[in-house]
Amino acid sequence: MAVLLVVDRIEEGIAVLLPQGGCTGELKCPVSLLSPVKEGDVLRASFAPDPAATQKYRDEARKLLRKLLGE
């Protein structure tokens, strides 16, 4: 499933994206990470889990928790 994001504005190299279709809030993304965009453009984005990255972050969180608890 994809979500549509409207480029609401660009402020100091940061694109402020407003999701459509029931999503709320806003996303801020460096313009350099997007294809050339301008205010008013509509982007289609999809998201998928990354199991390897998820495991890496979980491992780092566990390591930090153990350090904080003195284990």
N, C-alpha and C positions, 0 to 999 in steps of 0.2 A: 504494500500500500504506500502511496506517495502523498505528501502534503504539499500544498501550494503556499509559497511565501512571497509576499509583496515587498519589494524594496521601498520602504516608506521614505527613507532619507539616508544620506551619506554624510557623516560628521567626522571630519579629520581622519579620513581613510577607513572609517568603520561604517559598514552597511547595517542599518537597523531594519530587520526583517520582521514583518507581521504575518503570522500564520493565518490561514483561512480554513474554513470547513470545521469549525467547532473547537479548534485549538485556541488557547489564550496566551497572553504575554507577548514578549518580543525576544528575538534573538539578535545578538550583535556579533558580527563576523568581519574580520579584516577584508577589505575589498580585494586585496591581493590573493586571497584564497578562492575567489569567485571568478567566473568568466567575466569578461568586461560587462559590467552592469551599470545601469543608471536608475535614478529614482523613477518609480512607476513600473519597472520591469517585474514580471512574475516568474518565480523560479519554482521548479518541481524538485522536491527532495525526497529521498527515501532513506530509511534507517534500518540497519540490521545488526544483530548482536555480533560481537567479535569475541569468540570464546577464549582465544589466546590472550588478548588484551585484558579481558575480564579476570582471568586467572592471575595475570601479572599484578593487577591492582589489588586483588584480594590478598595475594601473598605479601605485598608491600604493607597493606593495612594490618595483617596479622603480625608481621615483623615489628611494626611500630607499636602496636598494642602490647606485645611482649616486652619491648624495651621500656614502655611507660609503666608497666606493672612490675618491672624488675625481674622478669623471668629469664 
